[in-house]
Amino acid sequence: MSDNTTHPDCLMCVQEESGRDSAVFRDTLWAGEIVPGMEVPGWFVLRARRHAERITGLDDAELGTLGRRVRDLTAAVTEVTGAPATYLMAFGENHKHFHVLIAARGDDVPADRRSGNILKLVAERADSAASADLVPAVQEAYARHASAAPSADGSASVHHATHQG
């Protein structure tokens, strides 16, 4: 199911009403932000702004911009955190509204908490204040990466992200 309404029982839809202090950016199609329950420093969710279930529910405009948003937010998170690895994960099982988790993995993360096991860090390293402290630097880095992104014809392109702070 995909539509232009928000669903009150959908965690990703409810983010539309959340405080903007957790947002790296929100444009007409996408939002990059900290989501409650995933507040590990260096972890951000990129979500479709409308209720689109799974990747198959995205429309052509969303599909056409997803790669650039993923790249720019991942680059910003990696730059700010200095992470040697930044994971991109999409499951669509617990929350069908399309979103991906961009999770920076620091050198201090032990081997048994890497790859898929990184999700165990939610219970071990959640810190909403430390997560929020990263937002301004990630906003700045994201704006820089997004504005430097070449368009299909090779010229510079900006997708007019609205930074909230």
DSSP file with accessible surface (Angstrom, degrees, kcal/mol):
  #  RESIDUE AA STRUCTURE BP1 BP2  ACC     N-H-->O    O-->H-N    N-H-->O    O-->H-N    TCO  KAPPA ALPHA  PHI   PSI    X-CA   Y-CA   Z-CA
    1    1 A M              0   0  131      0, 0.0    52,-1.5     0, 0.0     2,-0.4   0.000 360.0 360.0 360.0 134.3    0.0    0.0    0.0
    2    2 A S  E     +A   52   0A  46     50,-0.2     2,-0.3    95,-0.1    50,-0.2  -0.990 360.0 143.9-142.3 130.6    1.3    3.5   -0.9
    3    3 A D  E     -A   51   0A  40     48,-2.7    48,-0.6    -2,-0.4    54,-0.0  -0.939  56.3-103.9-154.2 178.7   -0.6    6.7   -0.6
    4    4 A N  S    S+     0   0  140     -2,-0.3     2,-0.2    46,-0.2    48,-0.1   0.352  89.2  90.6 -93.4   6.8   -0.1   10.4    0.2
    5    5 A T  S    S-     0   0   81     46,-0.2    46,-0.9    45,-0.0     2,-0.3  -0.560  74.3-121.8 -96.9 164.0   -1.6   10.1    3.7
    6    6 A T        -     0   0   72     -2,-0.2    -2,-0.1    44,-0.1    44,-0.1  -0.781  18.0-137.3-100.9 152.9    0.1    9.4    6.9
    7    7 A H    >   -     0   0   34     -2,-0.3     3,-2.2     3,-0.1     7,-0.3  -0.952   3.9-147.3-112.8 120.3   -0.9    6.5    9.1
    8    8 A P  T 3  S+     0   0  122      0, 0.0    -1,-0.1     0, 0.0     6,-0.0   0.724  99.3  52.4 -62.6 -20.2   -1.1    7.2   12.8
    9    9 A D  T 3  S+     0   0  146     -3,-0.0     2,-0.6     4,-0.0    -3,-0.0   0.344  89.8  95.6 -95.8   7.9    0.0    3.6   13.7
   10   10 A C    <>  -     0   0   15     -3,-2.2     4,-2.4     1,-0.2     5,-0.2  -0.874  64.0-152.7-104.0 118.6    3.1    3.9   11.5
   11   11 A L  H  > S+     0   0   50     -2,-0.6     4,-1.0     1,-0.2    -1,-0.2   0.886  97.6  49.3 -55.7 -40.5    6.3    4.9   13.2
   12   12 A M  H  4 S+     0   0    4      1,-0.2     3,-0.4     2,-0.2     4,-0.3   0.902 111.0  48.8 -70.4 -38.2    7.8    6.4   10.0
   13   13 A C  H >4 S+     0   0    2      1,-0.2     3,-1.9    -6,-0.2     4,-0.3   0.898 104.5  59.6 -65.2 -39.9    4.6    8.4    9.3
   14   14 A V  H >< S+     0   0   66     -4,-2.4     3,-2.1     1,-0.3     4,-0.3   0.801  88.5  74.6 -61.2 -24.6    4.5    9.7   12.9
   15   15 A Q  G >< S+     0   0    6     -4,-1.0     3,-1.4    -3,-0.4    -1,-0.3   0.771  79.8  72.6 -60.0 -25.1    8.0   11.2   12.2
   16   16 A E  G <  S+     0   0   35     -3,-1.9    -1,-0.3    -4,-0.3    -2,-0.2   0.805 102.2  42.6 -58.7 -26.7    6.3   13.9   10.2
   17   17 A E  G <  S+     0   0  155     -3,-2.1    -1,-0.3    -4,-0.3    -2,-0.2   0.424  95.1 110.3 -98.2  -0.2    5.0   15.3   13.4
   18   18 A S  S <  S-     0   0   32     -3,-1.4    -3,-0.0    -4,-0.3     0, 0.0  -0.243  82.1 -80.8 -76.1 164.1    8.3   14.9   15.3
   19   19 A G    >   -     0   0   43      1,-0.1     3,-1.0     2,-0.0    -1,-0.1  -0.308  33.2-134.3 -61.1 142.0   10.5   17.7   16.5
   20   20 A R  G >  S+     0   0  124      1,-0.2     3,-1.4     2,-0.1   144,-0.2   0.540  91.4  86.3 -81.0  -3.7   12.7   19.0   13.7
   21   21 A D  G 3  S+     0   0  112      1,-0.3    -1,-0.2   144,-0.1   114,-0.1   0.685  88.6  53.0 -69.7 -13.9   15.8   19.0   16.0
   22   22 A S  G <  S+     0   0   22     -3,-1.0    12,-2.0    12,-0.1     2,-0.4   0.481  90.4 101.0 -96.6  -1.6   16.4   15.4   15.0
   23   23 A A  E <   -B   33   0B   0     -3,-1.4   141,-0.4    10,-0.2    10,-0.3  -0.699  45.8-174.3 -93.4 131.3   16.2   16.1   11.2
   24   24 A V  E    S-     0   0B   0      8,-3.2     2,-0.3    -2,-0.4   140,-0.2   0.870  79.9 -22.2 -79.2 -44.9   19.3   16.3    9.0
   25   25 A F  E     -B   32   0B   0      7,-1.6     7,-2.4   138,-0.2    -1,-0.4  -0.987  51.2-163.2-158.3 158.7   17.1   17.3    6.1
   26   26 A R  E     +BC  31 162B   4    136,-1.3   136,-1.3    -2,-0.3     5,-0.2  -0.918  18.8 168.4-143.7 117.8   13.5   17.1    4.9
   27   27 A D        -     0   0    8      3,-2.9   134,-0.1    -2,-0.3   133,-0.1  -0.472  56.4 -79.9-112.6-167.5   12.7   17.7    1.2
   28   28 A T  S    S+     0   0  130     -2,-0.2     3,-0.1     1,-0.2   132,-0.0   0.798 126.7  22.8 -68.7 -25.6    9.5   17.0   -0.6
   29   29 A L  S    S+     0   0   36      1,-0.2    20,-2.7    20,-0.1    21,-0.4   0.736 121.9  35.6-108.4 -32.2   10.2   13.3   -1.0
   30   30 A W  E     - D   0  48B   0     18,-0.2    -3,-2.9    19,-0.1     2,-0.4  -0.905  50.1-163.2-131.4 154.6   12.7   12.2    1.7
   31   31 A A  E     -BD  26  47B   0     16,-2.1    16,-2.6    -2,-0.3     2,-0.5  -0.996   5.2-161.6-134.7 139.6   13.7   12.9    5.3
   32   32 A G  E     +BD  25  46B   0     -7,-2.4    -8,-3.2    -2,-0.4    -7,-1.6  -0.992  38.9 124.8-118.5 121.8   16.9   12.0    7.0
   33   33 A E  E     -BD  23  45B   0     12,-2.5    12,-3.5    -2,-0.5     2,-0.4  -0.970  62.5 -80.3-163.9 171.2   16.7   12.0   10.7
   34   34 A I        -     0   0   10    -12,-2.0    10,-0.1    -2,-0.3     5,-0.1  -0.729  43.9-153.6 -83.8 135.9   17.1   10.2   14.1
   35   35 A V    >   -     0   0    2     -2,-0.4     3,-2.3     3,-0.2   -23,-0.1  -0.940  24.7-102.0-115.2 133.9   14.1    8.0   14.8
   36   36 A P  T 3  S+     0   0   67      0, 0.0   -21,-0.0     0, 0.0    -1,-0.0  -0.239 109.5  28.7 -52.9 136.7   13.0    7.1   18.4
   37   37 A G  T 3  S+     0   0   46     85,-0.1    89,-0.1     2,-0.0    -3,-0.0   0.242 113.7  66.7  94.5 -12.6   14.2    3.6   19.3
   38   38 A M    <   +     0   0   50     -3,-2.3     2,-1.7     5,-0.1    -3,-0.2  -0.134  59.4 139.2-126.0  34.6   17.3    3.8   17.0
   39   39 A E        +     0   0   58     -5,-0.1    88,-3.4    83,-0.1    92,-0.3  -0.258  17.8 139.3 -86.3  52.3   19.1    6.5   18.9
   40   40 A V    >   -     0   0    8     -2,-1.7     3,-2.1    86,-0.3    86,-0.2  -0.818  67.0 -99.3 -89.5 129.4   22.6    5.1   18.6
   41   41 A P  T 3  S+     0   0   48      0, 0.0    90,-0.1     0, 0.0     3,-0.1  -0.277 110.9  23.3 -53.7 128.3   25.1    8.0   17.9
   42   42 A G  T 3  S+     0   0    1      1,-0.3    62,-1.9    89,-0.2     2,-0.5   0.469  95.4 117.6  93.3   4.5   25.8    8.0   14.2
   43   43 A W  E <   + E   0 103B   3     -3,-2.1     2,-0.3    60,-0.2    -1,-0.3  -0.912  35.4 169.7-108.3 128.6   22.6    6.2   13.2
   44   44 A F  E     - E   0 102B   2     58,-2.7    58,-3.3    -2,-0.5     2,-0.5  -0.973  25.1-136.4-135.4 149.7   20.1    8.0   10.9
   45   45 A V  E     -DE  33 101B   4    -12,-3.5   -12,-2.5    -2,-0.3     2,-0.6  -0.900   6.6-157.8-107.7 133.0   17.0    6.8    9.1
   46   46 A L  E     +DE  32 100B   0     54,-2.4    54,-2.5    -2,-0.5     2,-0.3  -0.962  27.7 173.9-104.4 121.0   16.3    7.9    5.5
   47   47 A R  E     -DE  31  99B   0    -16,-2.6   -16,-2.1    -2,-0.6    52,-0.2  -0.954  38.2-107.5-133.0 150.2   12.6    7.5    4.9
   48   48 A A  E     -D   30   0B   0     50,-1.9   -18,-0.2    -2,-0.3     4,-0.1  -0.523  28.5-137.9 -67.0 139.1   10.0    8.3    2.3
   49   49 A R  S    S+     0   0   54    -20,-2.7     2,-0.2    -2,-0.2    -1,-0.1   0.817  86.6  56.5 -73.8 -30.5    7.9   11.3    3.4
   50   50 A R  S    S-     0   0   36    -21,-0.4     2,-1.1   -44,-0.1   -46,-0.2  -0.625 107.2 -90.1 -95.4 162.8    4.7    9.7    2.2
   51   51 A H  E     +A    3   0A   6    -46,-0.9   -48,-2.7   -48,-0.6     2,-0.5  -0.601  59.4 159.6 -76.4 101.9    3.5    6.3    3.3
   52   52 A A  E     -A    2   0A   0     -2,-1.1    46,-3.9   -50,-0.2     2,-0.5  -0.993  33.5-137.3-124.4 120.1    5.0    4.0    0.7
   53   53 A E  B  >  -G   97   0C  42    -52,-1.5     4,-0.7    -2,-0.5    44,-0.3  -0.701  62.1 -26.6 -87.0 126.9    5.3    0.3    1.7
   54   54 A R  T >4 S-     0   0  111     42,-3.2     3,-1.4    -2,-0.5    44,-0.3   0.262  91.5 -69.8  58.3 172.3    8.5   -1.4    0.9
   55   55 A I  G >4 S+     0   0   89      1,-0.3     3,-1.5     2,-0.2    -1,-0.2   0.834 132.4  65.0 -65.3 -27.5   10.7   -0.4   -2.0
   56   56 A T  G 34 S+     0   0  125      1,-0.3    -1,-0.3    -4,-0.0    -2,-0.2   0.676  95.2  59.4 -70.8 -13.6    8.1   -1.7   -4.4
   57   57 A G  G << S+     0   0   15     -3,-1.4    -1,-0.3    -4,-0.7    -2,-0.2   0.486  80.7 108.2 -91.5  -4.7    5.7    1.0   -3.2
   58   58 A L    <   -     0   0   13     -3,-1.5     2,-0.1    -4,-0.3   -56,-0.0  -0.474  65.3-132.5 -72.7 145.7    8.0    3.9   -4.2
   59   59 A D     >  -     0   0   64     -2,-0.2     4,-2.9     1,-0.1     5,-0.2  -0.317  32.4 -92.3 -88.8 177.5    6.9    6.0   -7.1
   60   60 A D  H  > S+     0   0  145      1,-0.2     4,-2.5     2,-0.2     5,-0.1   0.878 124.8  52.0 -61.3 -38.6    9.2    7.0  -10.0
   61   61 A A  H  > S+     0   0   53      2,-0.2     4,-0.8     1,-0.2    -1,-0.2   0.919 112.5  45.6 -64.9 -43.1   10.2   10.3   -8.4
   62   62 A E  H >> S+     0   0    2      1,-0.2     4,-1.7     2,-0.2     3,-0.8   0.936 114.0  48.3 -65.7 -44.5   11.2    8.6   -5.2
   63   63 A L  H 3X S+     0   0   81     -4,-2.9     4,-0.6     1,-0.2    -2,-0.2   0.891 108.9  55.0 -62.0 -37.6   13.1    5.8   -7.0
   64   64 A G  H 3< S+     0   0   67     -4,-2.5    -1,-0.2    -5,-0.2    -2,-0.2   0.684 117.4  34.5 -71.2 -16.5   14.9    8.4   -9.1
   65   65 A T  H <X S+     0   0   32     -4,-0.8     4,-2.1    -3,-0.8     5,-0.2   0.557  92.8  88.6-113.3 -11.3   16.2   10.3   -6.1
   66   66 A L  H  X S+     0   0   24     -4,-1.7     4,-2.8     1,-0.2     5,-0.2   0.916  86.4  52.0 -56.4 -49.2   16.8    7.5   -3.6
   67   67 A G  H  X S+     0   0   51     -4,-0.6     4,-2.7     1,-0.2    -1,-0.2   0.909 110.6  47.0 -58.9 -43.6   20.3    6.7   -4.7
   68   68 A R  H  > S+     0   0   70      2,-0.2     4,-2.9     1,-0.2     5,-0.2   0.915 112.8  48.9 -65.9 -41.9   21.5   10.3   -4.4
   69   69 A R  H  X S+     0   0   15     -4,-2.1     4,-2.6     2,-0.2     5,-0.3   0.928 112.8  48.3 -64.4 -42.8   19.9   10.8   -0.9
   70   70 A V  H  X S+     0   0   23     -4,-2.8     4,-2.6    -5,-0.2     5,-0.3   0.951 114.3  46.4 -60.2 -48.7   21.5    7.5    0.3
   71   71 A R  H  X S+     0   0  111     -4,-2.7     4,-2.7    -5,-0.2    -2,-0.2   0.941 115.1  45.0 -60.6 -48.2   24.9    8.5   -1.0
   72   72 A D  H  X S+     0   0    3     -4,-2.9     4,-2.2     2,-0.2    -1,-0.2   0.909 116.3  44.5 -68.0 -40.6   24.8   12.1    0.4
   73   73 A L  H  X S+     0   0    0     -4,-2.6     4,-2.7    -5,-0.2     5,-0.2   0.927 114.5  49.7 -70.5 -39.9   23.5   11.1    3.8
   74   74 A T  H  X S+     0   0   33     -4,-2.6     4,-2.7    -5,-0.3     5,-0.2   0.928 111.6  49.0 -62.6 -43.3   25.9    8.2    4.1
   75   75 A A  H  X S+     0   0   31     -4,-2.7     4,-2.6    -5,-0.3    -1,-0.2   0.914 112.4  48.4 -62.3 -41.9   28.8   10.4    3.0
   76   76 A A  H  X S+     0   0    0     -4,-2.2     4,-2.5     2,-0.2     5,-0.2   0.937 113.3  46.1 -65.3 -45.9   27.8   13.0    5.6
   77   77 A V  H  X S+     0   0    0     -4,-2.7     4,-2.5     1,-0.2     6,-0.3   0.929 114.4  48.1 -63.5 -43.9   27.4   10.5    8.4
   78   78 A T  H  X>S+     0   0   44     -4,-2.7     4,-2.1    -5,-0.2     5,-0.5   0.924 112.5  49.1 -63.6 -43.8   30.8    8.8    7.6
   79   79 A E  H  <5S+     0   0   91     -4,-2.6    -2,-0.2    -5,-0.2    -1,-0.2   0.938 115.2  42.8 -60.8 -47.2   32.6   12.2    7.4
   80   80 A V  H  <5S+     0   0   42     -4,-2.5    -2,-0.2     1,-0.2    -1,-0.2   0.898 122.3  37.3 -70.7 -40.1   31.2   13.4   10.7
   81   81 A T  H  <5S-     0   0   48     -4,-2.5    -1,-0.2    -5,-0.2    -2,-0.2   0.707  93.5-137.3 -85.3 -21.1   31.7   10.2   12.7
   82   82 A G  T  <5 +     0   0   59     -4,-2.1    -3,-0.2    -5,-0.3    -4,-0.1   0.704  40.4 174.0  69.5  19.7   35.0    9.1   11.0
   83   83 A A      < -     0   0   11     -5,-0.5    -1,-0.2    -6,-0.3    23,-0.2  -0.334  36.0-146.6 -64.6 136.4   33.5    5.6   10.9
   84   84 A P  S    S+     0   0   73      0, 0.0     2,-0.3     0, 0.0    -1,-0.1   0.684  89.4  26.5 -74.3 -16.7   35.6    3.0    9.0
   85   85 A A  E     -F  105   0B  23     20,-1.1    20,-3.1    -7,-0.0     2,-0.4  -0.995  63.6-169.0-145.1 139.5   32.3    1.4    7.9
   86   86 A T  E     -F  104   0B  31     -2,-0.3     2,-0.3    18,-0.2    18,-0.2  -0.989  18.8-147.8-130.2 121.1   28.9    2.8    7.4
   87   87 A Y  E     -F  103   0B  46     16,-3.0    16,-2.4    -2,-0.4     2,-0.5  -0.639   7.3-157.0 -92.0 148.7   26.1    0.3    6.9
   88   88 A L  E     +F  102   0B  93     -2,-0.3     2,-0.4    14,-0.2    14,-0.2  -0.991  22.5 177.0-122.3 118.1   22.9    0.7    4.8
   89   89 A M  E     +F  101   0B  25     12,-2.4    12,-3.1    -2,-0.5     2,-0.4  -0.984  15.1 173.8-130.7 136.6   20.1   -1.6    5.9
   90   90 A A        +     0   0   58     -2,-0.4    10,-0.1    10,-0.2     8,-0.0  -0.987  11.6 155.4-138.0 127.6   16.5   -2.1    4.8
   91   91 A F        -     0   0  140     -2,-0.4    -1,-0.1     8,-0.3     9,-0.1   0.717  23.0-163.2-117.0 -50.5   14.3   -4.8    6.1
   92   92 A G        +     0   0   16      3,-0.2     4,-0.1     7,-0.2     6,-0.1   0.725  60.3 103.9  71.2  20.7   10.6   -3.7    5.7
   93   93 A E  S    S+     0   0  148      2,-0.1     3,-0.3     3,-0.0    -1,-0.1   0.887  84.5  26.9 -99.6 -56.4    9.4   -6.3    8.1
   94   94 A N  S    S+     0   0  142      1,-0.3     2,-0.5     2,-0.1     0, 0.0   0.844 137.1  28.1 -76.3 -34.9    8.6   -4.6   11.4
   95   95 A H        -     0   0   74      1,-0.1    -1,-0.3     2,-0.1    -3,-0.2  -0.920  68.0-171.2-129.1 104.4    7.9   -1.2    9.7
   96   96 A K        +     0   0   88     -2,-0.5   -42,-3.2    -3,-0.3     2,-0.1   0.755  56.7 105.0 -72.3 -24.3    6.6   -1.6    6.2
   97   97 A H  B    S-G   53   0C   1    -44,-0.3   -44,-0.3     1,-0.1    -5,-0.1  -0.392  90.9 -99.9 -56.1 126.3    6.9    2.1    5.4
   98   98 A F        +     0   0   15    -46,-3.9   -50,-1.9   -44,-0.3     2,-0.3  -0.286  66.2 136.8 -63.6 126.3   10.0    2.3    3.2
   99   99 A H  E     -E   47   0B  33    -52,-0.2     2,-0.4    -4,-0.2    -8,-0.3  -0.967  36.4-146.2-157.2 158.7   13.0    3.5    5.1
  100  100 A V  E     -E   46   0B   8    -54,-2.5   -54,-2.4    -2,-0.3     2,-0.5  -0.971  15.3-132.4-128.5 147.9   16.7    2.6    5.4
  101  101 A L  E     -EF  45  89B  12    -12,-3.1   -12,-2.4    -2,-0.4     2,-0.6  -0.889  12.4-162.1 -98.1 126.6   19.0    2.7    8.4
  102  102 A I  E     -EF  44  88B   0    -58,-3.3   -58,-2.7    -2,-0.5     2,-0.5  -0.962  18.2-176.4-107.1 112.1   22.3    4.3    7.8
  103  103 A A  E     -EF  43  87B   0    -16,-2.4   -16,-3.0    -2,-0.6     2,-0.3  -0.946  19.1-146.2-123.1 112.4   24.5    3.2   10.7
  104  104 A A  E     - F   0  86B  12    -62,-1.9     2,-0.6    -2,-0.5   -18,-0.2  -0.563  13.5-155.1 -72.1 136.1   28.1    4.3   11.3
  105  105 A R  E     - F   0  85B  26    -20,-3.1   -20,-1.1    -2,-0.3   -63,-0.1  -0.953  11.0-153.0-118.0 111.9   30.2    1.6   12.8
  106  106 A G    >   -     0   0   22     -2,-0.6     3,-1.6   -23,-0.2   -23,-0.1  -0.298  29.5-107.1 -78.8 167.3   33.2    2.9   14.8
  107  107 A D  T 3  S+     0   0  127      1,-0.3    -1,-0.1    -2,-0.0   -24,-0.0   0.753 116.3  66.6 -61.5 -25.2   36.5    1.2   15.4
  108  108 A D  T 3  S+     0   0  110      2,-0.1    -1,-0.3     0, 0.0    -3,-0.0   0.543  74.4 103.1 -78.0  -5.3   35.3    0.6   19.0
  109  109 A V  S <  S-     0   0    4     -3,-1.6     5,-0.0     1,-0.1     9,-0.0  -0.672  76.1-126.1 -80.6 120.1   32.6   -1.8   17.9
  110  110 A P    >   -     0   0   59      0, 0.0     3,-2.4     0, 0.0     4,-0.1  -0.219  21.7-106.1 -66.3 159.3   33.8   -5.4   18.7
  111  111 A A  G >  S+     0   0   85      1,-0.3     3,-1.4     2,-0.2     6,-0.1   0.820 118.4  60.3 -55.1 -34.3   33.8   -8.0   16.0
  112  112 A D  G 3  S+     0   0   92      1,-0.3    -1,-0.3     5,-0.0    -3,-0.0   0.491 105.1  50.3 -78.8   3.2   30.8   -9.8   17.4
  113  113 A R  G <  S+     0   0   48     -3,-2.4    -1,-0.3     5,-0.0    -2,-0.2   0.126  92.9  99.5-120.5  18.1   28.7   -6.6   17.0
  114  114 A R  S X  S+     0   0   78     -3,-1.4     3,-1.6     3,-0.1     5,-0.1  -0.491  75.5   9.8-100.9 173.7   29.6   -6.0   13.3
  115  115 A S  G >  S-     0   0   86      1,-0.3     3,-2.0     2,-0.2     4,-0.2  -0.315 137.7  -8.9  54.3-136.9   27.7   -6.7   10.2
  116  116 A G  G >  S+     0   0   54      1,-0.3     3,-1.3     2,-0.2    -1,-0.3   0.774 131.3  68.1 -61.1 -25.1   24.1   -7.8   11.0
  117  117 A N  G X  S+     0   0   73     -3,-1.6     3,-1.8     1,-0.2    -1,-0.3   0.574  74.0  88.8 -72.2  -6.9   24.9   -8.0   14.7
  118  118 A I  G X  S+     0   0    0     -3,-2.0     3,-2.3     1,-0.3    -1,-0.2   0.819  72.9  71.7 -60.6 -26.8   25.3   -4.2   14.8
  119  119 A L  G X  S+     0   0   59     -3,-1.3     3,-1.6     1,-0.3     4,-0.4   0.762  81.5  71.9 -62.9 -20.6   21.6   -4.0   15.5
  120  120 A K  G X> S+     0   0  104     -3,-1.8     4,-0.9     1,-0.3     3,-0.8   0.722  80.7  76.0 -65.6 -17.3   22.3   -5.4   19.0
  121  121 A L  H <> S+     0   0    3     -3,-2.3     4,-3.5    -4,-0.3     5,-0.3   0.704  75.6  76.1 -68.9 -17.2   23.9   -1.9   19.7
  122  122 A V  H <> S+     0   0   40     -3,-1.6     4,-0.8    -4,-0.2    -1,-0.2   0.938 102.8  38.0 -57.5 -44.5   20.4   -0.5   20.0
  123  123 A A  H <4 S+     0   0   97     -3,-0.8    -1,-0.2    -4,-0.4    -2,-0.2   0.759 125.5  39.9 -76.5 -24.1   20.1   -2.1   23.5
  124  124 A E  H  < S+     0   0   99     -4,-0.9    -2,-0.2     1,-0.1    -1,-0.2   0.739 126.4  22.9 -99.7 -26.6   23.7   -1.4   24.4
  125  125 A R  H  < S+     0   0   83     -4,-3.5    -3,-0.2    -5,-0.1    -2,-0.1   0.236  71.8 141.7-132.2  14.2   24.6    2.1   23.1
  126  126 A A     <  +     0   0   58     -4,-0.8   -86,-0.3    -5,-0.3     2,-0.2  -0.398  15.9 161.8 -60.3 132.2   21.4    4.1   22.7
  127  127 A D     >  -     0   0   78    -88,-3.4     4,-2.4     1,-0.1     5,-0.2  -0.700  20.3-171.7-156.4  94.2   22.1    7.7   23.7
  128  128 A S  H  > S+     0   0   73      1,-0.2     4,-2.5    -2,-0.2     5,-0.2   0.867  87.0  51.2 -63.1 -36.2   19.6   10.2   22.5
  129  129 A A  H  > S+     0   0   58      2,-0.2     4,-2.1     1,-0.2    -1,-0.2   0.938 112.0  45.5 -67.4 -45.4   21.6   13.2   23.7
  130  130 A A  H  > S+     0   0   28      2,-0.2     4,-0.8     1,-0.2    -2,-0.2   0.879 113.3  51.6 -65.7 -35.5   24.8   12.1   21.9
  131  131 A S  H >X S+     0   0    1     -4,-2.4     3,-1.0   -92,-0.3     4,-0.6   0.943 110.3  47.8 -63.1 -48.6   22.8   11.3   18.8
  132  132 A A  H >< S+     0   0   40     -4,-2.5     3,-1.1     1,-0.2    -2,-0.2   0.847 102.4  64.1 -62.2 -34.1   21.2   14.8   18.8
  133  133 A D  H 3< S+     0   0  128     -4,-2.1     4,-0.4     1,-0.3    -1,-0.2   0.775 100.1  53.7 -61.7 -26.1   24.6   16.4   19.3
  134  134 A L  H <X S+     0   0   42     -3,-1.0     4,-2.3    -4,-0.8     5,-0.3   0.698  86.3  85.4 -80.0 -20.0   25.7   15.0   15.9
  135  135 A V  H <X S+     0   0    4     -3,-1.1     4,-3.1    -4,-0.6     5,-0.2   0.902  85.4  50.4 -56.2 -49.6   22.8   16.5   14.0
  136  136 A P  H  > S+     0   0   77      0, 0.0     4,-2.2     0, 0.0    -1,-0.2   0.923 113.9  45.1 -58.9 -41.5   24.2   20.0   13.3
  137  137 A A  H  > S+     0   0   45     -4,-0.4     4,-2.4     2,-0.2    -2,-0.2   0.895 114.4  48.6 -68.5 -38.2   27.5   18.6   11.9
  138  138 A V  H  X S+     0   0    0     -4,-2.3     4,-3.0     2,-0.2     5,-0.2   0.904 109.3  54.0 -69.3 -37.0   25.7   16.0    9.8
  139  139 A Q  H  X S+     0   0   27     -4,-3.1     4,-2.5    -5,-0.3    -2,-0.2   0.943 110.9  46.0 -57.6 -47.8   23.3   18.7    8.5
  140  140 A E  H  X S+     0   0  135     -4,-2.2     4,-1.9    -5,-0.2    -2,-0.2   0.928 115.1  45.3 -62.9 -46.6   26.3   20.8    7.4
  141  141 A A  H  X S+     0   0    1     -4,-2.4     4,-2.6     1,-0.2     5,-0.2   0.909 112.5  52.2 -65.4 -40.1   28.1   17.9    5.8
  142  142 A Y  H  X S+     0   0    0     -4,-3.0     4,-3.2     1,-0.2     5,-0.3   0.935 107.7  51.2 -61.9 -45.6   24.9   16.7    4.1
  143  143 A A  H  X S+     0   0   36     -4,-2.5     4,-2.2    -5,-0.2    -1,-0.2   0.907 111.6  48.5 -58.7 -40.5   24.3   20.2    2.6
  144  144 A R  H  X S+     0   0  104     -4,-1.9     4,-1.2     2,-0.2    -1,-0.2   0.938 114.6  43.7 -66.6 -46.1   27.8   20.2    1.2
  145  145 A H  H  < S+     0   0   55     -4,-2.6     4,-0.5     1,-0.2    -2,-0.2   0.910 114.8  49.6 -65.9 -42.6   27.6   16.8   -0.3
  146  146 A A  H >< S+     0   0    5     -4,-3.2     3,-0.8     1,-0.2    11,-0.2   0.887 110.5  49.3 -66.5 -37.5   24.1   17.4   -1.7
  147  147 A S  H 3< S+     0   0   53     -4,-2.2    -1,-0.2    -5,-0.3    10,-0.2   0.754 110.0  51.9 -75.3 -20.9   25.1   20.7   -3.3
  148  148 A A  T 3< S+     0   0   73     -4,-1.2    -1,-0.2    -3,-0.2    -2,-0.2   0.514  81.8 117.3 -90.4  -3.9   28.2   19.1   -4.9
  149  149 A A    <   -     0   0    2     -3,-0.8     8,-2.1    -4,-0.5     2,-0.1  -0.442  64.6-130.0 -69.8 126.1   26.2   16.3   -6.5
  150  150 A P  B     -H  156   0D  65      0, 0.0     6,-0.2     0, 0.0     5,-0.1  -0.489  18.4-131.4 -73.6 145.4   26.3   16.3  -10.3
  151  151 A S    >   -     0   0   27      4,-3.9     3,-2.3    -2,-0.1     6,-0.1  -0.302  38.7 -85.5 -83.5-179.7   23.0   16.1  -12.2
  152  152 A A  T 3  S+     0   0  115      1,-0.3    -1,-0.1     2,-0.1     5,-0.0   0.815 131.3  51.5 -59.3 -30.2   22.5   13.7  -15.0
  153  153 A D  T 3  S-     0   0  127      2,-0.1    -1,-0.3     3,-0.0     3,-0.1   0.379 121.9-105.4 -90.6   5.7   23.9   16.2  -17.5
  154  154 A G  S <  S+     0   0   59     -3,-2.3    -2,-0.1     1,-0.3     2,-0.1   0.318  81.6 122.0  93.0  -8.0   27.1   16.7  -15.4
  155  155 A S  S    S-     0   0   57      1,-0.1    -4,-3.9    -5,-0.1    -1,-0.3  -0.449  74.3 -86.8 -83.9 162.8   26.2   20.1  -13.9
  156  156 A A  B     -H  150   0D  80     -6,-0.2     2,-0.4    -2,-0.1    -1,-0.1  -0.373  48.6-166.4 -67.5 145.6   25.9   20.8  -10.2
  157  157 A S        -     0   0   31     -8,-2.1     2,-0.4   -11,-0.2    -8,-0.4  -0.996  14.8-165.4-138.2 139.9   22.5   20.0   -8.7
  158  158 A V        -     0   0   74     -2,-0.4   -11,-0.1   -10,-0.1   -15,-0.0  -0.990  10.9-156.7-123.1 134.5   20.9   20.9   -5.5
  159  159 A H        -     0   0   28     -2,-0.4   -12,-0.1   -13,-0.1    -1,-0.0   0.250  43.9-114.1 -97.1  16.1   17.7   19.1   -4.4
  160  160 A H        -     0   0  150      1,-0.2     2,-0.2  -133,-0.1  -132,-0.2   0.940  40.1-167.9  57.8  55.9   16.6   21.9   -2.1
  161  161 A A        -     0   0   22   -134,-0.1     2,-0.7   -18,-0.1  -134,-0.2  -0.498  15.6-135.9 -70.2 142.7   16.9   20.2    1.2
  162  162 A T  B     -C   26   0B  76   -136,-1.3  -136,-1.3    -2,-0.2     2,-0.4  -0.914  17.6-149.6-102.5 118.2   15.3   22.1    4.1
  163  163 A H        -     0   0   76     -2,-0.7     2,-0.4  -138,-0.2  -138,-0.2  -0.742   8.5-159.1 -91.8 134.8   17.6   22.0    7.1
  164  164 A Q              0   0   26   -141,-0.4   -25,-0.1    -2,-0.4  -141,-0.0  -0.911 360.0 360.0-111.7 135.9   15.9   22.1   10.5
  165  165 A G              0   0  105     -2,-0.4  -144,-0.1  -143,-0.0  -145,-0.1  -0.983 360.0 360.0-158.8 360.0   17.7   23.1   13.5
